[in-house]
């Protein structure tokens, strides 16, 4: 997953957007960017206007960030999340 995050991080604008989504999510805002969608089971994701994706799940301890991605590598990250959590 680190490789996917590094790919996404090459675009600073998308990286900043993902970080902003995470900050807002941490403060309790679950409906930002283009909204929150369920991917499968308890895994959800946020989509930013510039292509950032943040995959997360809610646990008894709070929000767990699973991965960050860009629109360009979104499917690769989704496939990996299915392998790990489905």
PDB file with SEQRES, HELIX, SHEET and CRYST1 records, atoms N, CA, C and O in Angstrom:
SEQRES   1 A   86  UNK UNK UNK UNK UNK UNK UNK UNK UNK UNK UNK UNK UNK          
SEQRES   2 A   86  UNK UNK UNK UNK UNK UNK UNK UNK UNK UNK UNK UNK UNK          
SEQRES   3 A   86  UNK UNK UNK UNK UNK UNK UNK UNK UNK UNK UNK UNK UNK          
SEQRES   4 A   86  UNK UNK UNK UNK UNK UNK UNK UNK UNK UNK UNK UNK UNK          
SEQRES   5 A   86  UNK UNK UNK UNK UNK UNK UNK UNK UNK UNK UNK UNK UNK          
SEQRES   6 A   86  UNK UNK UNK UNK UNK UNK UNK UNK UNK UNK UNK UNK UNK          
SEQRES   7 A   86  UNK UNK UNK UNK UNK UNK UNK UNK                              
HELIX    1 AA1 UNK A    2  UNK A    9  1                                   8    
HELIX    2 AA2 UNK A   12  UNK A   26  1                                  15    
HELIX    3 AA3 UNK A   71  UNK A   73  5                                   3    
HELIX    4 AA4 UNK A   74  UNK A   85  1                                  12    
SHEET    1 AA1 4 UNK A  36  UNK A  40  0                                        
SHEET    2 AA1 4 UNK A  43  UNK A  47 -1                                        
SHEET    3 AA1 4 UNK A  52  UNK A  59 -1                                        
SHEET    4 AA1 4 UNK A  62  UNK A  70 -1                                        
CRYST1    1.000    1.000    1.000  90.00  90.00  90.00 P 1           1          
ATOM      1  N   UNK A   1       0.820  -1.191   0.000  1.00  0.00           N  
ATOM      2  CA  UNK A   1       0.000   0.000   0.000  1.00  0.00           C  
ATOM      3  C   UNK A   1       0.860   1.248   0.000  1.00  0.00           C  
ATOM      4  O   UNK A   1       0.437   2.298  -0.484  1.00  0.00           O  
ATOM      5  N   UNK A   2       2.036   1.142   0.528  1.00  0.00           N  
ATOM      6  CA  UNK A   2       2.918   2.306   0.562  1.00  0.00           C  
ATOM      7  C   UNK A   2       3.201   2.793  -0.848  1.00  0.00           C  
ATOM      8  O   UNK A   2       3.256   3.998  -1.092  1.00  0.00           O  
ATOM      9  N   UNK A   3       3.382   1.864  -1.777  1.00  0.00           N  
ATOM     10  CA  UNK A   3       3.662   2.235  -3.162  1.00  0.00           C  
ATOM     11  C   UNK A   3       2.501   3.047  -3.749  1.00  0.00           C  
ATOM     12  O   UNK A   3       2.727   4.022  -4.464  1.00  0.00           O  
ATOM     13  N   UNK A   4       1.277   2.650  -3.451  1.00  0.00           N  
ATOM     14  CA  UNK A   4       0.107   3.383  -3.945  1.00  0.00           C  
ATOM     15  C   UNK A   4       0.071   4.788  -3.367  1.00  0.00           C  
ATOM     16  O   UNK A   4      -0.242   5.745  -4.076  1.00  0.00           O  
ATOM     17  N   UNK A   5       0.386   4.916  -2.097  1.00  0.00           N  
ATOM     18  CA  UNK A   5       0.400   6.241  -1.469  1.00  0.00           C  
ATOM     19  C   UNK A   5       1.512   7.103  -2.052  1.00  0.00           C  
ATOM     20  O   UNK A   5       1.341   8.310  -2.226  1.00  0.00           O  
ATOM     21  N   UNK A   6       2.653   6.481  -2.353  1.00  0.00           N  
ATOM     22  CA  UNK A   6       3.752   7.232  -2.964  1.00  0.00           C  
ATOM     23  C   UNK A   6       3.370   7.725  -4.352  1.00  0.00           C  
ATOM     24  O   UNK A   6       3.691   8.853  -4.724  1.00  0.00           O  
ATOM     25  N   UNK A   7       2.675   6.870  -5.129  1.00  0.00           N  
ATOM     26  CA  UNK A   7       2.199   7.278  -6.456  1.00  0.00           C  
ATOM     27  C   UNK A   7       1.301   8.498  -6.341  1.00  0.00           C  
ATOM     28  O   UNK A   7       1.439   9.464  -7.092  1.00  0.00           O  
ATOM     29  N   UNK A   8       0.388   8.439  -5.398  1.00  0.00           N  
ATOM     30  CA  UNK A   8      -0.556   9.527  -5.192  1.00  0.00           C  
ATOM     31  C   UNK A   8       0.164  10.780  -4.740  1.00  0.00           C  
ATOM     32  O   UNK A   8      -0.202  11.889  -5.130  1.00  0.00           O  
ATOM     33  N   UNK A   9       1.191  10.606  -3.912  1.00  0.00           N  
ATOM     34  CA  UNK A   9       1.915  11.732  -3.354  1.00  0.00           C  
ATOM     35  C   UNK A   9       2.744  12.510  -4.354  1.00  0.00           C  
ATOM     36  O   UNK A   9       3.231  13.596  -4.037  1.00  0.00           O  
ATOM     37  N   UNK A  10       2.915  11.981  -5.549  1.00  0.00           N  
ATOM     38  CA  UNK A  10       3.673  12.688  -6.582  1.00  0.00           C  
ATOM     39  C   UNK A  10       2.969  13.972  -7.005  1.00  0.00           C  
ATOM     40  O   UNK A  10       3.613  14.915  -7.463  1.00  0.00           O  
ATOM     41  N   UNK A  11       1.659  14.007  -6.852  1.00  0.00           N  
ATOM     42  CA  UNK A  11       0.881  15.191  -7.184  1.00  0.00           C  
ATOM     43  C   UNK A  11       0.566  15.921  -5.877  1.00  0.00           C  
ATOM     44  O   UNK A  11      -0.291  15.490  -5.106  1.00  0.00           O  
ATOM     45  N   UNK A  12       1.264  17.019  -5.642  1.00  0.00           N  
ATOM     46  CA  UNK A  12       1.123  17.717  -4.361  1.00  0.00           C  
ATOM     47  C   UNK A  12      -0.296  18.232  -4.129  1.00  0.00           C  
ATOM     48  O   UNK A  12      -0.770  18.236  -2.993  1.00  0.00           O  
ATOM     49  N   UNK A  13      -0.971  18.659  -5.175  1.00  0.00           N  
ATOM     50  CA  UNK A  13      -2.345  19.166  -5.031  1.00  0.00           C  
ATOM     51  C   UNK A  13      -3.273  18.067  -4.511  1.00  0.00           C  
ATOM     52  O   UNK A  13      -4.095  18.310  -3.628  1.00  0.00           O  
ATOM     53  N   UNK A  14      -3.139  16.866  -5.059  1.00  0.00           N  
ATOM     54  CA  UNK A  14      -3.977  15.750  -4.620  1.00  0.00           C  
ATOM     55  C   UNK A  14      -3.583  15.321  -3.208  1.00  0.00           C  
ATOM     56  O   UNK A  14      -4.446  14.987  -2.397  1.00  0.00           O  
ATOM     57  N   UNK A  15      -2.299  15.329  -2.918  1.00  0.00           N  
ATOM     58  CA  UNK A  15      -1.824  14.985  -1.570  1.00  0.00           C  
ATOM     59  C   UNK A  15      -2.395  15.959  -0.537  1.00  0.00           C  
ATOM     60  O   UNK A  15      -2.849  15.541   0.527  1.00  0.00           O  
ATOM     61  N   UNK A  16      -2.371  17.244  -0.847  1.00  0.00           N  
ATOM     62  CA  UNK A  16      -2.922  18.252   0.067  1.00  0.00           C  
ATOM     63  C   UNK A  16      -4.419  18.059   0.252  1.00  0.00           C  
ATOM     64  O   UNK A  16      -4.942  18.204   1.357  1.00  0.00           O  
ATOM     65  N   UNK A  17      -5.110  17.728  -0.847  1.00  0.00           N  
ATOM     66  CA  UNK A  17      -6.547  17.503  -0.748  1.00  0.00           C  
ATOM     67  C   UNK A  17      -6.832  16.291   0.143  1.00  0.00           C  
ATOM     68  O   UNK A  17      -7.739  16.338   0.973  1.00  0.00           O  
ATOM     69  N   UNK A  18      -6.076  15.217  -0.019  1.00  0.00           N  
ATOM     70  CA  UNK A  18      -6.262  14.022   0.811  1.00  0.00           C  
ATOM     71  C   UNK A  18      -6.014  14.349   2.280  1.00  0.00           C  
ATOM     72  O   UNK A  18      -6.772  13.921   3.151  1.00  0.00           O  
ATOM     73  N   UNK A  19      -4.968  15.098   2.553  1.00  0.00           N  
ATOM     74  CA  UNK A  19      -4.677  15.488   3.938  1.00  0.00           C  
ATOM     75  C   UNK A  19      -5.808  16.324   4.523  1.00  0.00           C  
ATOM     76  O   UNK A  19      -6.163  16.160   5.690  1.00  0.00           O  
ATOM     77  N   UNK A  20      -6.376  17.223   3.716  1.00  0.00           N  
ATOM     78  CA  UNK A  20      -7.501  18.044   4.170  1.00  0.00           C  
ATOM     79  C   UNK A  20      -8.718  17.158   4.465  1.00  0.00           C  
ATOM     80  O   UNK A  20      -9.399  17.354   5.471  1.00  0.00           O  
ATOM     81  N   UNK A  21      -8.988  16.192   3.595  1.00  0.00           N  
ATOM     82  CA  UNK A  21     -10.109  15.278   3.824  1.00  0.00           C  
ATOM     83  C   UNK A  21      -9.916  14.519   5.139  1.00  0.00           C  
ATOM     84  O   UNK A  21     -10.867  14.345   5.901  1.00  0.00           O  
ATOM     85  N   UNK A  22      -8.697  14.073   5.403  1.00  0.00           N  
ATOM     86  CA  UNK A  22      -8.410  13.336   6.637  1.00  0.00           C  
ATOM     87  C   UNK A  22      -8.591  14.232   7.859  1.00  0.00           C  
ATOM     88  O   UNK A  22      -9.148  13.798   8.868  1.00  0.00           O  
ATOM     89  N   UNK A  23      -8.127  15.470   7.776  1.00  0.00           N  
ATOM     90  CA  UNK A  23      -8.301  16.408   8.895  1.00  0.00           C  
ATOM     91  C   UNK A  23      -9.775  16.636   9.187  1.00  0.00           C  
ATOM     92  O   UNK A  23     -10.192  16.631  10.346  1.00  0.00           O  
ATOM     93  N   UNK A  24     -10.562  16.837   8.138  1.00  0.00           N  
ATOM     94  CA  UNK A  24     -11.993  17.064   8.315  1.00  0.00           C  
ATOM     95  C   UNK A  24     -12.683  15.816   8.856  1.00  0.00           C  
ATOM     96  O   UNK A  24     -13.560  15.909   9.714  1.00  0.00           O  
ATOM     97  N   UNK A  25     -12.290  14.663   8.357  1.00  0.00           N  
ATOM     98  CA  UNK A  25     -12.842  13.398   8.833  1.00  0.00           C  
ATOM     99  C   UNK A  25     -12.541  13.216  10.319  1.00  0.00           C  
ATOM    100  O   UNK A  25     -13.405  12.787  11.084  1.00  0.00           O  
ATOM    101  N   UNK A  26     -11.332  13.539  10.719  1.00  0.00           N  
ATOM    102  CA  UNK A  26     -10.927  13.421  12.127  1.00  0.00           C  
ATOM    103  C   UNK A  26     -11.742  14.337  13.032  1.00  0.00           C  
ATOM    104  O   UNK A  26     -11.933  14.042  14.211  1.00  0.00           O  
ATOM    105  N   UNK A  27     -12.221  15.450  12.479  1.00  0.00           N  
ATOM    106  CA  UNK A  27     -13.026  16.371  13.286  1.00  0.00           C  
ATOM    107  C   UNK A  27     -14.514  16.026  13.247  1.00  0.00           C  
ATOM    108  O   UNK A  27     -15.340  16.769  13.778  1.00  0.00           O  
ATOM    109  N   UNK A  28     -14.857  14.891  12.613  1.00  0.00           N  
ATOM    110  CA  UNK A  28     -16.234  14.419  12.637  1.00  0.00           C  
ATOM    111  C   UNK A  28     -17.053  14.699  11.398  1.00  0.00           C  
ATOM    112  O   UNK A  28     -18.212  14.292  11.328  1.00  0.00           O  
ATOM    113  N   UNK A  29     -16.490  15.379  10.423  1.00  0.00           N  
ATOM    114  CA  UNK A  29     -17.216  15.677   9.191  1.00  0.00           C  
ATOM    115  C   UNK A  29     -17.117  14.480   8.256  1.00  0.00           C  
ATOM    116  O   UNK A  29     -16.058  14.228   7.681  1.00  0.00           O  
ATOM    117  N   UNK A  30     -18.214  13.740   8.101  1.00  0.00           N  
ATOM    118  CA  UNK A  30     -18.215  12.521   7.290  1.00  0.00           C  
ATOM    119  C   UNK A  30     -18.692  12.762   5.860  1.00  0.00           C  
ATOM    120  O   UNK A  30     -18.640  11.851   5.034  1.00  0.00           O  
ATOM    121  N   UNK A  31     -19.152  13.964   5.556  1.00  0.00           N  
ATOM    122  CA  UNK A  31     -19.726  14.216   4.239  1.00  0.00           C  
ATOM    123  C   UNK A  31     -19.022  15.399   3.594  1.00  0.00           C  
ATOM    124  O   UNK A  31     -19.573  16.497   3.525  1.00  0.00           O  
ATOM    125  N   UNK A  32     -17.809  15.170   3.126  1.00  0.00           N  
ATOM    126  CA  UNK A  32     -17.057  16.253   2.503  1.00  0.00           C  
ATOM    127  C   UNK A  32     -16.621  15.860   1.109  1.00  0.00           C  
ATOM    128  O   UNK A  32     -16.806  14.716   0.692  1.00  0.00           O  
ATOM    129  N   UNK A  33     -16.045  16.800   0.392  1.00  0.00           N  
ATOM    130  CA  UNK A  33     -15.674  16.543  -0.997  1.00  0.00           C  
ATOM    131  C   UNK A  33     -16.916  16.159  -1.775  1.00  0.00           C  
ATOM    132  O   UNK A  33     -17.922  16.867  -1.749  1.00  0.00           O  
ATOM    133  N   UNK A  34     -16.840  15.048  -2.458  1.00  0.00           N  
ATOM    134  CA  UNK A  34     -17.995  14.537  -3.201  1.00  0.00           C  
ATOM    135  C   UNK A  34     -18.804  13.561  -2.360  1.00  0.00           C  
ATOM    136  O   UNK A  34     -19.662  12.844  -2.876  1.00  0.00           O  
ATOM    137  N   UNK A  35     -18.526  13.540  -1.067  1.00  0.00           N  
ATOM    138  CA  UNK A  35     -19.289  12.708  -0.151  1.00  0.00           C  
ATOM    139  C   UNK A  35     -18.587  11.414   0.206  1.00  0.00           C  
ATOM    140  O   UNK A  35     -17.550  11.067  -0.358  1.00  0.00           O  
ATOM    141  N   UNK A  36     -19.175  10.714   1.151  1.00  0.00           N  
ATOM    142  CA  UNK A  36     -18.660   9.436   1.630  1.00  0.00           C  
ATOM    143  C   UNK A  36     -19.485   8.319   1.009  1.00  0.00           C  
ATOM    144  O   UNK A  36     -20.713   8.392   0.970  1.00  0.00           O  
ATOM    145  N   UNK A  37     -18.805   7.287   0.526  1.00  0.00           N  
ATOM    146  CA  UNK A  37     -19.505   6.140  -0.058  1.00  0.00           C  
ATOM    147  C   UNK A  37     -18.984   4.865   0.576  1.00  0.00           C  
ATOM    148  O   UNK A  37     -17.822   4.780   0.972  1.00  0.00           O  
ATOM    149  N   UNK A  38     -19.862   3.872   0.667  1.00  0.00           N  
ATOM    150  CA  UNK A  38     -19.446   2.566   1.146  1.00  0.00           C  
ATOM    151  C   UNK A  38     -18.817   1.802  -0.011  1.00  0.00           C  
ATOM    152  O   UNK A  38     -19.381   1.743  -1.103  1.00  0.00           O  
ATOM    153  N   UNK A  39     -17.653   1.220   0.230  1.00  0.00           N  
ATOM    154  CA  UNK A  39     -16.982   0.417  -0.781  1.00  0.00           C  
ATOM    155  C   UNK A  39     -17.429  -1.031  -0.649  1.00  0.00           C  
ATOM    156  O   UNK A  39     -17.928  -1.613  -1.612  1.00  0.00           O  
ATOM    157  N   UNK A  40     -17.261  -1.617   0.520  1.00  0.00           N  
ATOM    158  CA  UNK A  40     -17.761  -2.945   0.859  1.00  0.00           C  
ATOM    159  C   UNK A  40     -17.626  -3.116   2.367  1.00  0.00           C  
ATOM    160  O   UNK A  40     -16.818  -2.445   3.010  1.00  0.00           O  
ATOM    161  N   UNK A  41     -18.405  -4.000   2.910  1.00  0.00           N  
ATOM    162  CA  UNK A  41     -18.422  -4.257   4.352  1.00  0.00           C  
ATOM    163  C   UNK A  41     -18.372  -2.939   5.127  1.00  0.00           C  
ATOM    164  O   UNK A  41     -19.228  -2.075   4.937  1.00  0.00           O  
ATOM    165  N   UNK A  42     -17.371  -2.780   6.002  1.00  0.00           N  
ATOM    166  CA  UNK A  42     -17.281  -1.564   6.821  1.00  0.00           C  
ATOM    167  C   UNK A  42     -16.283  -0.557   6.258  1.00  0.00           C  
ATOM    168  O   UNK A  42     -15.879   0.374   6.954  1.00  0.00           O  
ATOM    169  N   UNK A  43     -15.885  -0.739   5.000  1.00  0.00           N  
ATOM    170  CA  UNK A  43     -14.893   0.148   4.386  1.00  0.00           C  
ATOM    171  C   UNK A  43     -15.596   1.189   3.524  1.00  0.00           C  
ATOM    172  O   UNK A  43     -16.389   0.867   2.639  1.00  0.00           O  
ATOM    173  N   UNK A  44     -15.279   2.441   3.813  1.00  0.00           N  
ATOM    174  CA  UNK A  44     -15.863   3.580   3.108  1.00  0.00           C  
ATOM    175  C   UNK A  44     -14.756   4.411   2.494  1.00  0.00           C  
ATOM    176  O   UNK A  44     -13.576   4.217   2.786  1.00  0.00           O  
ATOM    177  N   UNK A  45     -15.156   5.344   1.634  1.00  0.00           N  
ATOM    178  CA  UNK A  45     -14.149   6.253   1.096  1.00  0.00           C  
ATOM    179  C   UNK A  45     -14.737   7.607   0.780  1.00  0.00           C  
ATOM    180  O   UNK A  45     -15.925   7.756   0.494  1.00  0.00           O  
ATOM    181  N   UNK A  46     -13.853   8.589   0.843  1.00  0.00           N  
ATOM    182  CA  UNK A  46     -14.182   9.966   0.485  1.00  0.00           C  
ATOM    183  C   UNK A  46     -13.534  10.264  -0.852  1.00  0.00           C  
ATOM    184  O   UNK A  46     -12.433   9.794  -1.141  1.00  0.00           O  
ATOM    185  N   UNK A  47     -14.228  11.053  -1.669  1.00  0.00           N  
ATOM    186  CA  UNK A  47     -13.676  11.468  -2.956  1.00  0.00           C  
ATOM    187  C   UNK A  47     -13.570  12.983  -2.970  1.00  0.00           C  
ATOM    188  O   UNK A  47     -14.552  13.689  -2.739  1.00  0.00           O  
ATOM    189  N   UNK A  48     -12.379  13.469  -3.241  1.00  0.00           N  
ATOM    190  CA  UNK A  48     -12.166  14.904  -3.324  1.00  0.00           C  
ATOM    191  C   UNK A  48     -12.444  15.429  -4.720  1.00  0.00           C  
ATOM    192  O   UNK A  48     -12.462  14.664  -5.684  1.00  0.00           O  
ATOM    193  N   UNK A  49     -12.658  16.709  -4.828  1.00  0.00           N  
ATOM    194  CA  UNK A  49     -12.951  17.346  -6.114  1.00  0.00           C  
ATOM    195  C   UNK A  49     -11.789  17.268  -7.095  1.00  0.00           C  
ATOM    196  O   UNK A  49     -12.001  17.284  -8.308  1.00  0.00           O  
ATOM    197  N   UNK A  50     -10.561  17.182  -6.582  1.00  0.00           N  
ATOM    198  CA  UNK A  50      -9.384  17.156  -7.450  1.00  0.00           C  
ATOM    199  C   UNK A  50      -8.856  15.748  -7.703  1.00  0.00           C  
ATOM    200  O   UNK A  50      -7.819  15.592  -8.349  1.00  0.00           O  
ATOM    201  N   UNK A  51      -9.540  14.728  -7.213  1.00  0.00           N  
ATOM    202  CA  UNK A  51      -9.143  13.350  -7.484  1.00  0.00           C  
ATOM    203  C   UNK A  51      -8.600  12.576  -6.302  1.00  0.00           C  
ATOM    204  O   UNK A  51      -8.294  11.391  -6.440  1.00  0.00           O  
ATOM    205  N   UNK A  52      -8.469  13.207  -5.142  1.00  0.00           N  
ATOM    206  CA  UNK A  52      -7.977  12.483  -3.962  1.00  0.00           C  
ATOM    207  C   UNK A  52      -9.035  11.497  -3.479  1.00  0.00           C  
ATOM    208  O   UNK A  52     -10.236  11.761  -3.546  1.00  0.00           O  
ATOM    209  N   UNK A  53      -8.560  10.363  -2.996  1.00  0.00           N  
ATOM    210  CA  UNK A  53      -9.426   9.345  -2.415  1.00  0.00           C  
ATOM    211  C   UNK A  53      -8.853   8.973  -1.050  1.00  0.00           C  
ATOM    212  O   UNK A  53      -7.642   8.801  -0.906  1.00  0.00           O  
ATOM    213  N   UNK A  54      -9.719   8.851  -0.058  1.00  0.00           N  
ATOM    214  CA  UNK A  54      -9.300   8.433   1.278  1.00  0.00           C  
ATOM    215  C   UNK A  54     -10.202   7.270   1.684  1.00  0.00           C  
ATOM    216  O   UNK A  54     -11.419   7.421   1.786  1.00  0.00           O  
ATOM    217  N   UNK A  55      -9.595   6.117   1.913  1.00  0.00           N  
ATOM    218  CA  UNK A  55     -10.321   4.907   2.297  1.00  0.00           C  
ATOM    219  C   UNK A  55     -10.196   4.743   3.804  1.00  0.00           C  
ATOM    220  O   UNK A  55      -9.103   4.863   4.358  1.00  0.00           O  
ATOM    221  N   UNK A  56     -11.317   4.468   4.467  1.00  0.00           N  
ATOM    222  CA  UNK A  56     -11.321   4.409   5.926  1.00  0.00           C  
ATOM    223  C   UNK A  56     -12.412   3.483   6.420  1.00  0.00           C  
ATOM    224  O   UNK A  56     -13.282   3.052   5.663  1.00  0.00           O  
ATOM    225  N   UNK A  57     -12.348   3.188   7.703  1.00  0.00           N  
ATOM    226  CA  UNK A  57     -13.435   2.465   8.361  1.00  0.00           C  
ATOM    227  C   UNK A  57     -13.567   2.991   9.780  1.00  0.00           C  
ATOM    228  O   UNK A  57     -12.614   3.503  10.368  1.00  0.00           O  
ATOM    229  N   UNK A  58     -14.758   2.852  10.308  1.00  0.00           N  
ATOM    230  CA  UNK A  58     -15.013   3.295  11.674  1.00  0.00           C  
ATOM    231  C   UNK A  58     -14.860   2.089  12.590  1.00  0.00           C  
ATOM    232  O   UNK A  58     -15.457   1.039  12.355  1.00  0.00           O  
ATOM    233  N   UNK A  59     -14.059   2.248  13.630  1.00  0.00           N  
ATOM    234  CA  UNK A  59     -13.861   1.185  14.610  1.00  0.00           C  
ATOM    235  C   UNK A  59     -14.385   1.666  15.958  1.00  0.00           C  
ATOM    236  O   UNK A  59     -14.817   2.811  16.098  1.00  0.00           O  
ATOM    237  N   UNK A  60     -14.341   0.790  16.933  1.00  0.00           N  
ATOM    238  CA  UNK A  60     -14.793   1.198  18.279  1.00  0.00           C  
ATOM    239  C   UNK A  60     -13.907   2.290  18.858  1.00  0.00           C  
ATOM    240  O   UNK A  60     -14.314   3.020  19.762  1.00  0.00           O  
ATOM    241  N   UNK A  61     -12.687   2.397  18.328  1.00  0.00           N  
ATOM    242  CA  UNK A  61     -11.744   3.412  18.808  1.00  0.00           C  
ATOM    243  C   UNK A  61     -11.763   4.696  17.984  1.00  0.00           C  
ATOM    244  O   UNK A  61     -11.063   5.652  18.318  1.00  0.00           O  
ATOM    245  N   UNK A  62     -12.549   4.727  16.919  1.00  0.00           N  
ATOM    246  CA  UNK A  62     -12.619   5.916  16.065  1.00  0.00           C  
ATOM    247  C   UNK A  62     -12.425   5.573  14.599  1.00  0.00           C  
ATOM    248  O   UNK A  62     -12.683   4.445  14.178  1.00  0.00           O  
ATOM    249  N   UNK A  63     -11.975   6.535  13.833  1.00  0.00           N  
ATOM    250  CA  UNK A  63     -11.766   6.364  12.395  1.00  0.00           C  
ATOM    251  C   UNK A  63     -10.376   5.793  12.143  1.00  0.00           C  
ATOM    252  O   UNK A  63      -9.386   6.284  12.686  1.00  0.00           O  
ATOM    253  N   UNK A  64     -10.308   4.755  11.316  1.00  0.00           N  
ATOM    254  CA  UNK A  64      -9.026   4.172  10.912  1.00  0.00           C  
ATOM    255  C   UNK A  64      -8.820   4.463   9.429  1.00  0.00           C  
ATOM    256  O   UNK A  64      -9.598   4.007   8.592  1.00  0.00           O  
ATOM    257  N   UNK A  65      -7.780   5.215   9.105  1.00  0.00           N  
ATOM    258  CA  UNK A  65      -7.447   5.500   7.709  1.00  0.00           C  
ATOM    259  C   UNK A  65      -6.713   4.285   7.165  1.00  0.00           C  
ATOM    260  O   UNK A  65      -5.686   3.878   7.708  1.00  0.00           O  
ATOM    261  N   UNK A  66      -7.241   3.707   6.095  1.00  0.00           N  
ATOM    262  CA  UNK A  66      -6.642   2.509   5.517  1.00  0.00           C  
ATOM    263  C   UNK A  66      -5.682   2.833   4.385  1.00  0.00           C  
ATOM    264  O   UNK A  66      -4.641   2.190   4.246  1.00  0.00           O  
ATOM    265  N   UNK A  67      -6.029   3.830   3.575  1.00  0.00           N  
ATOM    266  CA  UNK A  67      -5.203   4.144   2.414  1.00  0.00           C  
ATOM    267  C   UNK A  67      -5.623   5.471   1.820  1.00  0.00           C  
ATOM    268  O   UNK A  67      -6.768   5.903   1.956  1.00  0.00           O  
ATOM    269  N   UNK A  68      -4.671   6.108   1.157  1.00  0.00           N  
ATOM    270  CA  UNK A  68      -4.947   7.304   0.356  1.00  0.00           C  
ATOM    271  C   UNK A  68      -4.612   6.942  -1.084  1.00  0.00           C  
ATOM    272  O   UNK A  68      -3.702   6.153  -1.339  1.00  0.00           O  
ATOM    273  N   UNK A  69      -5.349   7.520  -2.017  1.00  0.00           N  
ATOM    274  CA  UNK A  69      -5.107   7.241  -3.430  1.00  0.00           C  
ATOM    275  C   UNK A  69      -5.505   8.455  -4.253  1.00  0.00           C  
ATOM    276  O   UNK A  69      -6.095   9.410  -3.747  1.00  0.00           O  
ATOM    277  N   UNK A  70      -5.170   8.392  -5.524  1.00  0.00           N  
ATOM    278  CA  UNK A  70      -5.654   9.385  -6.480  1.00  0.00           C  
ATOM    279  C   UNK A  70      -6.650   8.677  -7.386  1.00  0.00           C  
ATOM    280  O   UNK A  70      -6.759   7.451  -7.362  1.00  0.00           O  
ATOM    281  N   UNK A  71      -7.359   9.435  -8.167  1.00  0.00           N  
ATOM    282  CA  UNK A  71      -8.302   8.822  -9.094  1.00  0.00           C  
ATOM    283  C   UNK A  71      -7.562   7.879 -10.045  1.00  0.00           C  
ATOM    284  O   UNK A  71      -8.101   6.855 -10.465  1.00  0.00           O  
ATOM    285  N   UNK A  72      -6.316   8.240 -10.379  1.00  0.00           N  
ATOM    286  CA  UNK A  72      -5.534   7.452 -11.329  1.00  0.00           C  
ATOM    287  C   UNK A  72      -5.193   6.055 -10.806  1.00  0.00           C  
ATOM    288  O   UNK A  72      -5.156   5.105 -11.588  1.00  0.00           O  
ATOM    289  N   UNK A  73      -4.945   5.910  -9.504  1.00  0.00           N  
ATOM    290  CA  UNK A  73      -4.597   4.581  -8.981  1.00  0.00           C  
ATOM    291  C   UNK A  73      -5.669   4.020  -8.043  1.00  0.00           C  
ATOM    292  O   UNK A  73      -5.414   3.089  -7.279  1.00  0.00           O  
ATOM    293  N   UNK A  74      -6.856   4.593  -8.112  1.00  0.00           N  
ATOM    294  CA  UNK A  74      -7.967   4.186  -7.250  1.00  0.00           C  
ATOM    295  C   UNK A  74      -8.281   2.696  -7.381  1.00  0.00           C  
ATOM    296  O   UNK A  74      -8.432   2.014  -6.368  1.00  0.00           O  
ATOM    297  N   UNK A  75      -8.380   2.184  -8.594  1.00  0.00           N  
ATOM    298  CA  UNK A  75      -8.765   0.784  -8.781  1.00  0.00           C  
ATOM    299  C   UNK A  75      -7.722  -0.167  -8.214  1.00  0.00           C  
ATOM    300  O   UNK A  75      -8.068  -1.208  -7.655  1.00  0.00           O  
ATOM    301  N   UNK A  76      -6.456   0.180  -8.354  1.00  0.00           N  
ATOM    302  CA  UNK A  76      -5.378  -0.644  -7.795  1.00  0.00           C  
ATOM    303  C   UNK A  76      -5.528  -0.739  -6.273  1.00  0.00           C  
ATOM    304  O   UNK A  76      -5.368  -1.814  -5.694  1.00  0.00           O  
ATOM    305  N   UNK A  77      -5.831   0.380  -5.641  1.00  0.00           N  
ATOM    306  CA  UNK A  77      -6.000   0.406  -4.186  1.00  0.00           C  
ATOM    307  C   UNK A  77      -7.256  -0.365  -3.781  1.00  0.00           C  
ATOM    308  O   UNK A  77      -7.236  -1.102  -2.794  1.00  0.00           O  
ATOM    309  N   UNK A  78      -8.336  -0.206  -4.523  1.00  0.00           N  
ATOM    310  CA  UNK A  78      -9.574  -0.946  -4.226  1.00  0.00           C  
ATOM    311  C   UNK A  78      -9.320  -2.448  -4.302  1.00  0.00           C  
ATOM    312  O   UNK A  78      -9.757  -3.199  -3.430  1.00  0.00           O  
ATOM    313  N   UNK A  79      -8.615  -2.886  -5.341  1.00  0.00           N  
ATOM    314  CA  UNK A  79      -8.301  -4.314  -5.473  1.00  0.00           C  
ATOM    315  C   UNK A  79      -7.498  -4.811  -4.274  1.00  0.00           C  
ATOM    316  O   UNK A  79      -7.754  -5.900  -3.760  1.00  0.00           O  
ATOM    317  N   UNK A  80      -6.544  -4.027  -3.838  1.00  0.00           N  
ATOM    318  CA  UNK A  80      -5.720  -4.395  -2.691  1.00  0.00           C  
ATOM    319  C   UNK A  80      -6.551  -4.450  -1.406  1.00  0.00           C  
ATOM    320  O   UNK A  80      -6.382  -5.362  -0.596  1.00  0.00           O  
ATOM    321  N   UNK A  81      -7.434  -3.489  -1.223  1.00  0.00           N  
ATOM    322  CA  UNK A  81      -8.299  -3.488  -0.040  1.00  0.00           C  
ATOM    323  C   UNK A  81      -9.207  -4.716  -0.024  1.00  0.00           C  
ATOM    324  O   UNK A  81      -9.446  -5.296   1.035  1.00  0.00           O  
ATOM    325  N   UNK A  82      -9.713  -5.114  -1.194  1.00  0.00           N  
ATOM    326  CA  UNK A  82     -10.531  -6.335  -1.272  1.00  0.00           C  
ATOM    327  C   UNK A  82      -9.714  -7.551  -0.836  1.00  0.00           C  
ATOM    328  O   UNK A  82     -10.214  -8.403  -0.102  1.00  0.00           O  
ATOM    329  N   UNK A  83      -8.477  -7.634  -1.280  1.00  0.00           N  
ATOM    330  CA  UNK A  83      -7.626  -8.768  -0.891  1.00  0.00           C  
ATOM    331  C   UNK A  83      -7.386  -8.793   0.616  1.00  0.00           C  
ATOM    332  O   UNK A  83      -7.367  -9.861   1.230  1.00  0.00           O  
ATOM    333  N   UNK A  84      -7.205  -7.633   1.200  1.00  0.00           N  
ATOM    334  CA  UNK A  84      -6.878  -7.562   2.622  1.00  0.00           C  
ATOM    335  C   UNK A  84      -8.075  -7.695   3.556  1.00  0.00           C  
ATOM    336  O   UNK A  84      -7.959  -8.289   4.627  1.00  0.00           O  
ATOM    337  N   UNK A  85      -9.226  -7.148   3.161  1.00  0.00           N  
ATOM    338  CA  UNK A  85     -10.339  -7.019   4.101  1.00  0.00           C  
ATOM    339  C   UNK A  85     -11.630  -7.720   3.691  1.00  0.00           C  
ATOM    340  O   UNK A  85     -12.586  -7.731   4.467  1.00  0.00           O  
ATOM    341  N   UNK A  86     -11.685  -8.296   2.514  1.00  0.00           N  
ATOM    342  CA  UNK A  86     -12.946  -8.900   2.052  1.00  0.00           C  
ATOM    343  C   UNK A  86     -12.963 -10.391   2.288  1.00  0.00           C  
ATOM    344  O   UNK A  86     -13.945 -11.057   1.960  1.00  0.00           O  
TER     345      UNK A  86                                                      
END                                                                             
